[in-house]
């Protein structure tokens, strides 16, 4: 065994299409995941890190979250 494994194609007739899209698919996945990430955290960016931290602290039972967050 030489360490290389041939992938069994679902549709062997599309082998040329698979080969031509191999590099493009990696970039496309990165772009889509990046857009999903930005959509998910855009609200957190708008309200700021202090508000997000206070919210997380209050959800975990560390009340009052804002006072604990601002301690030196």
Secondary structure, 3 states (H helix, E strand, C coil): CCCCCCCCCCCHHHHHHHHHHHHHHHHHHHHHHHHHHHHHHHHHHHHCHHHHHHHHHHHCCCCCHHHHHCCC
